[in-house]
Every structure is written in structure tokens, then in C-alpha cells.
């Protein structure tokens, strides 16, 4: 009982400290006990230690400890990756010798797959280039996403790399490079999570979550079988069942469970470890799936949190990026049903006329607004910055648009299918033809009741365009989602 209790308490303490370290500093949890514990553990206690060390050694001990801790957590080295591999391998070495002979053929096949896949996806995540921005890759990366004029603006250059910054990119201080569609730097893979390896990172999380849940279920079944060899009436899911004609109390049930764990300490300890760590892995996976649903990344979610703080103080303003269309206005529609203008050459020319350069990208939507902040809370001058019209104060995030949210399935395709052509070349040719304005020569009409080859070609082209519009449609406006769940983020970000 004492050894098992110590193992369980140790694992629980590590899981609790990890949760506090990861999530206690987030703005969404600022007024909760989690934030209070984070301040006590990571602010108050270190300040007391600093004060004591300043009097005893002049601050040398804490300075060395700080440099060591920063190097371990944020340095470019595989220490945490090796620890993760040791945790996986060590748990399997303890668990498999006693469990494998007792498994059925189905569980052996499933267990082999569950064990192998995390190693495969870990290797792919760690070895893959996350999307390093270089002079050679820059033109292609610039064509992936348009600038949204809220989080990302054209004309910005990385002060470290000296290269223009594509939309959704960020410079990683650990790796010393700019990463395209940067999510975060993950110490567990010793690599950034970006455009080209995010899918492997998500599969790593999924396979690890499945491994911990599957291993915990198998371990509990083996522990239950060991207990039932002594107490046949004992049940894992019915702790109140009678044993020897007497009701089984919770202390007695826990005592019998401990006996089952002690029959094979390797199986029992690894089962407890997986029971306590599996919710953390599933929670992290769920957070990243939620980010995909929101059409954002960890880096961008933190930027939206900053905008939320600016809006709460009344210092955020927006206005239209493109002038209103001269065509008659459509009937009013709800805010969530407003549609973005497609990036046609006509829109591009109009944008250039008001001083907003546009680059054609594969993204099927274009920005229609610009978002700025001011220090004094007063709107900028009408003539300052891109866009047209008067500046409108923004109080909430739901009043602005997230350009990179196409809906969950399209967002998922963007993550798992790099370079997916949301806007194909045929569509661009159609836009060019539509914007000719009738300047081309008029085609002769065929005889009544006959169809020429050009008519067939035109009909086929219209059918393809109709199918494409039915598939893609015009993407609806999406609002940035910043609930408490969306605020959960890795500490390594």
C-alpha cells in the first residue's frame, strides 16, 4: 500500500504541476484558482527564494538555476525528447513482460499498432521541416495565405532573418528561424510545429492518446482479473458489490484493488501512470482540434487574446479594406451570413487604387477589413492606414472576421493536405474572362437548333464552374472564437 500510494501521489503531483505550469498564465483563467496557484508556485515562491539567495550567495545560485532551467526547457537540444522516449520505452518494458502472455490475439495486434505508431509519428514530427522561410521558399509561401490586416500585415520584415514575413509566419527564438504558419515550438519533439509537420504532430497526439487510453483499459482489466482470483465477487465498476455476503465499502474495495496492483508492480504502476496522464494528452489533442475548428493556431490565438484586451479598453478600430461595390446592395442578411469578396483581378485593381497591394494566393477568400489599435483610444485619422471610410470602434471579437477560418473540414484539409488548391487555375482563368468587360471579339452565333464545338466547350466550362461553386461556394464570415477552451496553450509557445 505504501509503495503504490507513493507512486500514485508522485504521478498525480507531476500531472497537477504540469497543468498549473501550462495553463495558469492564460488570460482566460486569470481570475480562477488555477491562476492563483500559478502565481504562488511560479511567482511568489521563486521571489522568496531569490530574496533568500540574495542574502546568502548574492544571487549566484538562483542565477545558475535559472540559466539551467531555461536551457532545459527552451534550448535547442533533445533532452525532453529523450525523456519522452524513455518514458514511452520504460513503461513498455515494465508493462509488456507480465501483460503480453495474458493478452488475446486481437489485443496483441491492437497493442502492437498502438505501441508502434507514436514512435513513427514522433520521428516524422521531429525530422520534418516545419516550413522554414528561406529566400528560395518565400515566393511559394507568400502564395499560401493572404494578409488579413489584423494579425498579419504586408511589408513586414523579420529583424533577425532579414526576409519578408509571409502571412501566418513567426520567428522562433529557439530554432533561430522563421516558420510558415507557426503554431508553437514543442520541446517534446525538439522542433517547431508549422505548416509542413503539423499533421504529423496531431497524429502523434492522437496515437499517444490512444496508446495511454488503450493501455490503461488493458491494465485495469488485468488488475481486475488478479483481484477476482482472490475475490470472485469483486468488480472494478461495482465497488458496492457484496463480498462473502457483506457489503463492500470503499476502503475495502481500494484495498483489494491495491492487492491486484501489487501482484505485478510493473503492470500496476504503468496502469496508474496511464490513467493519470491520458486525460492530459486527450486534453491537448482536443485543444489543437479546437484550434483547427477555429481556423487559427496557438500563436494566432494568443494574438487574438491581445486584441481582446485592446478591445476591452476601447483602443481597437476597424474599417472596410475595399470600397463598396457600385452594384446595387443586396438585401440585408445576418452578420454571420455576410460573404467575403473573392480575390478577382477587379478587386485587386480596386485595392491597388486605394493603396492596398494584393497578391493572388491559393486561399479562396480575401480580406475585407483592416484592424488597428491606438494608444489614446481615439480613432485614427481617416487618411491614415489602408482602407476606406470612417473608423469604427470595436468592442468584441465577434465584430471582426477571421480570414483563415473556412469551416472545420476545409481547415482540416488545409492542415493535412499541404498546398491544397482551394482556388484552382481554371477558376482564375474564369475570373480573367469575366473581367474582360466584353472587350473581346463577339463570337458568331450558330444556326438555330444547332450547337457548335465552342458551345459545347462553353457549356462544359459552365458546368465545371457550377460544380466548383457548389463545392467551395463563397466562404461565409467567421468570427474569432476565444472561449476559455481556446485559450489553452502549450507552455513552450
LOSEDREN-401176 format. One record per residue (C-alpha): x, y, z. Coordinates in Angstrom, 3 decimals. Layout:
REM residues N
ATOM          x          y          z
ATOM          X          Y          Z
...
***
This chain:
REM residues 493
ATOM          x          y          z
ATOM      0.000      0.000      0.000
ATOM      2.758      2.416      0.845
ATOM      4.728      1.922     -2.406
ATOM      1.641      2.108     -4.613
ATOM      0.368      5.152     -2.783
ATOM      3.697      6.902     -3.226
ATOM      3.744      6.117     -6.966
ATOM      0.177      7.343     -7.392
ATOM      0.787     10.525     -5.421
ATOM      4.003     11.214     -7.343
ATOM      2.304     10.816    -10.731
ATOM     -0.656     12.914     -9.578
ATOM      1.658     15.668     -8.340
ATOM      3.552     15.743    -11.644
ATOM      0.301     15.899    -13.627
ATOM     -1.043     18.673    -11.385
ATOM      2.138     20.753    -11.630
ATOM      2.185     20.293    -15.401
ATOM     -1.381     21.545    -15.661
ATOM     -0.649     24.585    -13.495
ATOM      2.533     25.387    -15.439
ATOM      0.857     25.056    -18.848
ATOM     -2.443     26.791    -18.232
ATOM     -2.083     29.006    -15.160
ATOM     -0.734     32.038    -17.038
ATOM     -3.543     32.276    -19.599
ATOM     -5.771     35.373    -19.628
ATOM     -8.939     33.277    -19.696
ATOM     -8.026     31.742    -16.314
ATOM     -6.812     34.991    -14.772
ATOM     -9.466     35.123    -12.009
ATOM     -9.555     31.423    -11.153
ATOM     -7.801     29.275     -8.511
ATOM     -5.571     27.918    -11.275
ATOM     -4.093     31.384    -11.860
ATOM     -3.728     31.940     -8.106
ATOM     -1.804     28.681     -7.734
ATOM      0.342     29.589    -10.732
ATOM      1.256     32.928     -9.119
ATOM      2.062     31.224     -5.809
ATOM      4.148     28.433     -7.336
ATOM      5.874     30.360    -10.134
ATOM      5.939     33.941     -8.789
ATOM      5.657     34.141     -5.004
ATOM      7.804     31.145     -4.043
ATOM     10.592     31.995     -6.541
ATOM     10.641     35.574     -5.251
ATOM     11.114     34.303     -1.697
ATOM     13.924     32.034     -2.881
ATOM     15.527     34.937     -4.759
ATOM     15.402     37.080     -1.649
ATOM     16.977     34.375      0.493
ATOM     19.649     33.598     -2.103
ATOM     20.445     37.286     -2.490
ATOM     21.320     37.459      1.184
ATOM     23.228     34.162      1.293
ATOM     25.165     33.990     -2.007
ATOM     24.491     37.282     -3.736
ATOM     22.063     35.617     -6.192
ATOM     24.593     33.253     -7.782
ATOM     22.676     30.037     -7.013
ATOM     19.358     31.224     -8.410
ATOM     21.055     32.734    -11.466
ATOM     22.655     29.381    -12.244
ATOM     19.377     27.544    -11.632
ATOM     17.527     29.982    -13.904
ATOM     20.017     29.533    -16.747
ATOM     19.875     25.767    -16.364
ATOM     16.087     25.663    -16.302
ATOM     15.792     27.956    -19.325
ATOM     18.288     25.821    -21.229
ATOM     16.446     22.586    -20.382
ATOM     13.004     23.928    -21.301
ATOM     13.773     26.278    -24.192
ATOM     17.201     25.314    -25.506
ATOM     17.753     23.652    -28.863
ATOM     18.627     20.186    -27.545
ATOM     16.893     16.794    -27.382
ATOM     16.782     16.418    -23.586
ATOM     12.992     16.496    -23.284
ATOM     12.649     14.384    -26.427
ATOM     14.923     11.748    -24.887
ATOM     12.896     11.913    -21.661
ATOM      9.700     11.368    -23.655
ATOM     11.224      8.364    -25.433
ATOM     12.477      6.989    -22.107
ATOM      9.003      7.394    -20.619
ATOM      7.419      5.508    -23.515
ATOM     10.070      2.800    -23.672
ATOM     10.429      2.380    -19.921
ATOM      6.693      1.997    -19.437
ATOM      6.522     -0.634    -22.164
ATOM      9.471     -2.547    -20.683
ATOM      7.712     -2.659    -17.310
ATOM      4.256     -3.426    -18.694
ATOM      4.716     -5.901    -21.546
ATOM      6.573     -8.848    -19.918
ATOM      3.739     -9.529    -17.490
ATOM      0.880     -8.445    -19.735
ATOM      1.760     -9.902    -23.146
ATOM      1.238    -13.618    -22.285
ATOM     -2.207    -12.784    -20.859
ATOM     -3.445    -10.879    -23.936
ATOM     -5.684    -12.280    -26.644
ATOM     -4.621    -12.300    -30.295
ATOM     -6.771     -9.256    -31.053
ATOM     -5.265     -7.290    -28.184
ATOM     -1.771     -8.290    -29.267
ATOM     -2.324     -6.931    -32.782
ATOM     -4.004     -3.782    -31.472
ATOM     -1.340     -3.308    -28.836
ATOM      1.474     -3.672    -31.351
ATOM     -0.056     -0.966    -33.558
ATOM     -0.738      1.303    -30.580
ATOM      2.887      0.948    -29.459
ATOM      4.484      1.457    -32.883
ATOM      2.515      4.452    -34.178
ATOM      3.680      7.024    -31.582
ATOM      7.313      6.281    -32.462
ATOM      6.587      6.672    -36.174
ATOM      4.780      9.991    -35.819
ATOM      7.332     11.239    -33.294
ATOM     10.106     10.600    -35.833
ATOM      8.127     12.308    -38.611
ATOM      7.322     15.323    -36.406
ATOM     10.898     15.741    -35.204
ATOM     12.638     15.207    -38.552
ATOM     10.282     17.099    -40.861
ATOM     10.966     20.695    -41.847
ATOM      8.129     22.663    -40.198
ATOM      8.154     25.229    -43.007
ATOM     11.337     27.249    -42.684
ATOM     11.108     30.563    -44.525
ATOM     14.044     30.916    -46.902
ATOM     14.733     33.031    -49.957
ATOM     14.018     30.002    -52.155
ATOM     10.732     29.038    -50.467
ATOM      9.461     32.585    -49.922
ATOM      7.544     33.024    -53.233
ATOM      5.574     29.819    -52.692
ATOM      4.863     30.624    -49.046
ATOM      3.653     34.112    -49.922
ATOM      1.097     32.496    -52.248
ATOM     -0.399     30.292    -49.499
ATOM     -2.305     32.858    -47.420
ATOM     -3.345     36.481    -47.889
ATOM     -2.594     39.034    -45.192
ATOM     -5.626     39.636    -43.002
ATOM     -4.672     43.232    -41.970
ATOM     -5.414     42.328    -38.355
ATOM     -2.784     39.854    -37.162
ATOM     -0.548     39.968    -40.238
ATOM      0.297     42.893    -42.491
ATOM      2.252     43.065    -45.753
ATOM      5.617     44.740    -45.914
ATOM      6.919     43.404    -42.592
ATOM     10.451     42.018    -42.470
ATOM     11.925     39.718    -39.841
ATOM     14.529     41.672    -37.892
ATOM     16.592     38.503    -37.355
ATOM     16.297     36.661    -40.668
ATOM     16.063     39.790    -42.843
ATOM     13.361     38.191    -45.025
ATOM      9.793     39.340    -45.678
ATOM      7.327     37.642    -43.359
ATOM      4.613     35.600    -45.063
ATOM      1.145     35.687    -43.561
ATOM      0.783     33.412    -40.508
ATOM      4.557     33.067    -40.045
ATOM      6.527     33.712    -36.872
ATOM     10.182     33.770    -35.910
ATOM     11.150     31.031    -33.441
ATOM     13.737     32.251    -30.951
ATOM     14.695     28.681    -30.029
ATOM     15.350     27.435    -33.559
ATOM     16.529     30.824    -34.859
ATOM     14.361     30.771    -37.976
ATOM     11.030     31.982    -39.313
ATOM      8.431     29.209    -39.633
ATOM      5.490     29.310    -42.021
ATOM      2.089     29.022    -40.280
ATOM      3.875     28.745    -36.974
ATOM      1.872     27.067    -34.223
ATOM      4.415     26.710    -31.408
ATOM      7.819     25.283    -30.560
ATOM      7.376     21.882    -28.930
ATOM     10.134     20.668    -26.628
ATOM      8.819     17.091    -26.800
ATOM      9.754     16.836    -30.496
ATOM     12.661     19.328    -30.320
ATOM     11.168     21.107    -33.302
ATOM      8.662     23.754    -34.277
ATOM      5.128     22.798    -35.241
ATOM      4.403     24.520    -38.523
ATOM      2.942     24.230    -41.989
ATOM      4.687     21.029    -43.084
ATOM      4.681     18.945    -39.893
ATOM      1.528     19.962    -38.035
ATOM     -0.312     16.928    -39.402
ATOM      2.381     14.610    -38.005
ATOM      2.210     16.395    -34.645
ATOM     -1.568     15.939    -34.497
ATOM     -1.204     12.257    -35.375
ATOM      1.450     11.962    -32.663
ATOM     -1.001     13.380    -30.127
ATOM     -3.778     11.099    -31.358
ATOM     -1.634      7.953    -31.320
ATOM     -0.229      8.779    -27.865
ATOM     -3.723      9.473    -26.516
ATOM     -4.971      6.166    -27.928
ATOM     -1.934      4.344    -26.509
ATOM     -2.454      5.706    -22.985
ATOM     -6.205      5.062    -23.028
ATOM     -5.838      1.576    -24.513
ATOM     -3.017      0.688    -22.137
ATOM     -4.997      1.932    -19.139
ATOM     -8.025     -0.138    -20.186
ATOM     -5.930     -3.287    -20.698
ATOM     -4.073     -2.694    -17.432
ATOM     -7.293     -2.271    -15.468
ATOM     -8.685     -5.472    -16.935
ATOM     -5.530     -7.378    -15.920
ATOM     -5.579     -5.890    -12.406
ATOM     -9.267     -6.818    -12.074
ATOM     -8.536    -10.369    -13.170
ATOM     -5.839    -10.621    -10.493
ATOM     -8.252     -9.402     -7.805
ATOM    -11.026    -11.777     -8.907
ATOM     -8.679    -14.716     -8.483
ATOM     -8.841    -13.969     -4.745
ATOM    -12.323    -12.432     -4.557
ATOM    -14.518    -13.706     -7.435
ATOM    -17.342    -11.309     -6.500
ATOM    -15.121     -8.235     -6.794
ATOM    -15.912     -5.888     -9.692
ATOM    -13.987     -2.886    -10.974
ATOM    -17.148     -0.966    -11.907
ATOM    -19.312     -2.049     -8.965
ATOM    -17.424     -1.185     -5.783
ATOM    -20.543     -1.651     -3.665
ATOM    -20.938     -5.331     -4.628
ATOM    -21.104     -7.782     -1.757
ATOM    -18.093     -9.920     -0.953
ATOM    -18.648    -13.010      1.224
ATOM    -22.190    -11.841      1.954
ATOM    -21.114     -8.439      3.272
ATOM    -21.361     -5.065      1.508
ATOM    -18.010     -3.918      0.203
ATOM    -17.012     -0.480      1.469
ATOM    -14.799      1.926     -0.423
ATOM    -11.734      1.295      1.801
ATOM    -12.121     -2.457      1.291
ATOM    -12.562     -2.014     -2.460
ATOM     -9.417      0.142     -2.614
ATOM     -7.509     -2.393     -0.524
ATOM     -8.432     -5.211     -2.917
ATOM     -7.503     -3.042     -5.895
ATOM     -4.119     -2.369     -4.299
ATOM     -3.602     -6.107     -3.850
ATOM     -4.259     -6.570     -7.570
ATOM     -1.768     -3.835     -8.429
ATOM      0.891     -5.392     -6.205
ATOM      0.557     -8.773     -7.909
ATOM      2.594     -7.280    -10.761
ATOM      4.096     -3.921     -9.818
ATOM      5.166     -3.258    -13.406
ATOM      1.631     -3.602    -14.778
ATOM      0.087     -1.793    -11.817
ATOM      2.402      1.212    -11.781
ATOM      2.251      1.755    -15.562
ATOM     -1.543      1.423    -15.457
ATOM     -1.748      4.160    -12.826
ATOM      0.632      6.324    -14.860
ATOM     -1.504      5.970    -17.990
ATOM     -4.705      6.605    -16.056
ATOM     -3.377      9.927    -14.785
ATOM     -1.605     11.126    -17.938
ATOM     -4.169     10.082    -20.520
ATOM     -6.561     12.997    -19.723
ATOM     -3.695     15.465    -20.273
ATOM     -2.880     14.029    -23.699
ATOM     -6.530     13.911    -24.740
ATOM     -6.994     17.467    -23.498
ATOM     -4.039     18.695    -25.541
ATOM     -5.345     16.872    -28.610
ATOM     -8.795     18.334    -28.088
ATOM     -7.316     21.822    -27.797
ATOM     -5.492     21.520    -31.108
ATOM     -8.595     20.124    -32.805
ATOM    -10.484     23.117    -31.436
ATOM     -7.851     25.419    -32.913
ATOM     -8.424     23.800    -36.300
ATOM    -12.164     24.296    -35.843
ATOM    -11.488     27.979    -35.123
ATOM     -9.180     28.324    -38.124
ATOM     -6.285     29.545    -36.024
ATOM     -3.018     28.423    -34.460
ATOM     -1.591     28.601    -30.958
ATOM      0.408     31.681    -31.924
ATOM     -2.619     33.355    -33.504
ATOM     -4.905     32.518    -30.563
ATOM     -2.536     34.424    -28.282
ATOM     -2.594     37.355    -30.700
ATOM     -6.401     37.341    -30.646
ATOM     -6.241     37.409    -26.851
ATOM     -4.125     40.563    -27.108
ATOM     -6.709     42.082    -29.427
ATOM     -9.439     41.167    -26.972
ATOM     -7.628     43.125    -24.268
ATOM     -7.278     46.124    -26.622
ATOM    -10.981     45.975    -27.441
ATOM    -11.926     45.847    -23.769
ATOM    -10.006     49.110    -23.296
ATOM    -11.693     50.743    -26.305
ATOM     -8.455     51.099    -28.310
ATOM     -9.312     48.902    -31.334
ATOM    -10.833     50.218    -34.562
ATOM    -11.759     48.742    -37.928
ATOM    -12.931     49.890    -41.333
ATOM    -13.518     48.437    -44.785
ATOM    -10.471     47.432    -46.738
ATOM    -12.229     47.683    -50.100
ATOM    -14.633     50.419    -51.231
ATOM    -18.294     49.441    -51.582
ATOM    -19.286     47.852    -54.860
ATOM    -21.076     50.171    -57.347
ATOM    -23.652     47.451    -57.955
ATOM    -26.975     47.628    -56.064
ATOM    -26.690     46.488    -52.481
ATOM    -28.161     43.064    -51.716
ATOM    -30.929     42.548    -49.228
ATOM    -29.823     42.739    -45.589
ATOM    -28.528     39.496    -44.108
ATOM    -27.460     38.449    -40.612
ATOM    -23.896     39.225    -39.637
ATOM    -22.910     35.559    -39.715
ATOM    -24.169     35.255    -43.320
ATOM    -22.172     38.129    -44.797
ATOM    -19.863     36.935    -47.535
ATOM    -16.353     37.976    -48.458
ATOM    -15.421     39.258    -51.870
ATOM    -13.442     36.829    -53.939
ATOM     -9.924     37.849    -54.970
ATOM    -10.733     38.646    -58.595
ATOM     -8.484     40.874    -60.730
ATOM    -11.107     43.623    -60.491
ATOM    -10.936     43.544    -56.686
ATOM     -7.153     43.506    -56.894
ATOM     -7.129     46.560    -59.122
ATOM     -9.556     48.355    -56.821
ATOM     -7.389     47.520    -53.832
ATOM     -4.316     48.877    -55.592
ATOM     -6.198     52.070    -56.337
ATOM     -6.659     52.750    -52.613
ATOM     -3.066     51.863    -51.760
ATOM     -3.586     48.235    -50.684
ATOM     -1.330     45.910    -52.690
ATOM     -2.742     42.439    -53.285
ATOM     -1.032     39.188    -54.241
ATOM     -3.064     36.334    -55.661
ATOM     -2.965     33.322    -53.349
ATOM     -4.491     29.864    -53.280
ATOM     -6.820     30.995    -50.467
ATOM    -10.435     31.266    -51.653
ATOM    -11.254     34.459    -49.726
ATOM     -9.729     37.905    -49.438
ATOM     -9.655     40.400    -46.542
ATOM    -12.434     42.967    -46.414
ATOM    -11.435     44.879    -43.287
ATOM     -8.418     46.354    -41.529
ATOM     -7.989     46.353    -37.755
ATOM     -5.772     48.860    -35.915
ATOM     -5.094     49.924    -32.333
ATOM     -4.344     53.321    -30.867
ATOM     -2.632     54.353    -27.654
ATOM     -5.079     57.077    -26.587
ATOM     -8.324     55.336    -27.504
ATOM     -9.155     57.844    -30.238
ATOM     -9.854     56.723    -33.817
ATOM     -7.040     57.269    -36.329
ATOM     -7.293     59.916    -38.990
ATOM     -9.418     58.962    -41.959
ATOM     -6.420     59.363    -44.257
ATOM     -4.104     57.149    -42.172
ATOM     -3.559     53.491    -42.920
ATOM     -5.097     51.279    -45.585
ATOM     -8.812     51.000    -46.189
ATOM    -11.598     53.440    -46.906
ATOM    -14.348     55.056    -44.877
ATOM    -14.588     56.056    -41.247
ATOM    -13.006     54.080    -38.423
ATOM    -15.437     52.124    -36.241
ATOM    -14.626     51.259    -32.647
ATOM    -14.615     47.515    -31.957
ATOM    -15.588     46.212    -28.544
ATOM    -15.793     42.443    -29.067
ATOM    -14.033     39.845    -31.174
ATOM    -17.283     38.678    -32.704
ATOM    -17.419     42.009    -34.556
ATOM    -14.308     41.190    -36.601
ATOM    -13.587     38.451    -39.108
ATOM    -11.093     35.614    -39.028
ATOM     -9.897     35.370    -42.617
ATOM     -8.298     31.975    -42.064
ATOM    -11.431     30.165    -40.877
ATOM    -13.059     28.377    -43.820
ATOM    -15.050     25.930    -41.719
ATOM    -13.848     22.842    -39.895
ATOM    -13.493     20.469    -42.855
ATOM    -11.697     22.955    -45.085
ATOM     -9.466     23.933    -42.157
ATOM     -8.696     20.246    -41.640
ATOM     -7.838     19.843    -45.330
ATOM     -5.508     22.829    -45.092
ATOM     -3.631     21.118    -42.245
ATOM     -3.429     17.603    -43.664
ATOM     -3.090     18.383    -47.390
ATOM     -0.302     20.945    -47.890
ATOM     -0.614     23.164    -50.980
ATOM     -4.253     22.170    -51.435
ATOM     -5.623     24.309    -54.333
ATOM     -8.641     25.951    -52.762
ATOM     -8.693     28.237    -55.793
ATOM     -7.571     26.330    -58.906
ATOM     -6.115     27.749    -62.099
ATOM     -9.342     27.202    -64.016
ATOM    -11.161     29.460    -61.592
ATOM     -8.520     32.146    -62.059
ATOM     -8.962     31.893    -65.835
ATOM    -12.712     32.256    -65.380
ATOM    -12.171     35.391    -63.317
ATOM     -9.944     36.809    -66.038
ATOM    -12.577     36.070    -68.664
ATOM    -15.326     37.605    -66.532
ATOM    -13.332     40.792    -66.058
ATOM    -12.707     41.390    -69.750
ATOM    -15.821     43.548    -69.746
ATOM    -16.876     42.461    -73.216
ATOM    -13.689     43.812    -74.734
ATOM    -13.075     40.660    -76.783
ATOM    -14.450     39.960    -80.209
ATOM    -18.047     38.814    -80.280
ATOM    -18.410     35.133    -81.185
ATOM    -20.626     34.312    -84.122
ATOM    -23.841     32.520    -83.374
ATOM    -24.509     29.123    -84.804
ATOM    -27.582     28.226    -86.729
ATOM    -30.835     27.870    -84.810
ATOM    -31.215     24.412    -83.403
ATOM    -27.518     23.533    -83.779
ATOM    -24.619     23.527    -81.324
ATOM    -21.069     24.327    -82.295
ATOM    -17.939     22.932    -80.651
ATOM    -17.451     26.261    -78.871
ATOM    -20.979     25.997    -77.464
ATOM    -20.167     22.542    -76.102
ATOM    -16.926     23.841    -74.630
ATOM    -18.733     26.781    -73.050
ATOM    -21.433     24.502    -71.632
ATOM    -18.867     22.130    -70.190
ATOM    -16.957     25.053    -68.687
ATOM    -20.131     26.429    -67.093
ATOM    -20.937     23.018    -65.630
ATOM    -17.459     22.714    -64.140
ATOM    -17.748     26.221    -62.704
ATOM    -21.171     25.388    -61.216
ATOM    -19.841     22.220    -59.601
ATOM    -16.861     24.133    -58.211
ATOM    -19.117     26.836    -56.775
ATOM    -21.343     24.189    -55.209
ATOM    -18.277     22.570    -53.652
ATOM    -16.469     25.673    -52.431
ATOM    -19.254     28.287    -52.520
ATOM    -18.424     31.731    -51.240
ATOM    -16.988     31.315    -47.771
ATOM    -19.039     32.879    -45.023
ATOM    -17.667     35.228    -42.450
ATOM    -16.190     33.512    -39.422
ATOM    -15.639     35.216    -36.106
ATOM    -12.565     34.587    -33.959
ATOM    -13.516     32.186    -31.183
ATOM    -11.814     32.908    -27.876
ATOM    -13.594     30.939    -25.197
ATOM    -11.756     29.567    -22.221
ATOM    -11.116     26.341    -24.111
ATOM     -9.500     28.243    -26.957
ATOM     -7.073     29.847    -24.523
ATOM     -5.407     26.567    -23.526
ATOM     -1.899     26.557    -24.993
ATOM      1.450     24.837    -24.573
ATOM      3.876     26.424    -22.160
ATOM      6.521     26.214    -24.855
ATOM      4.662     28.700    -27.063
***
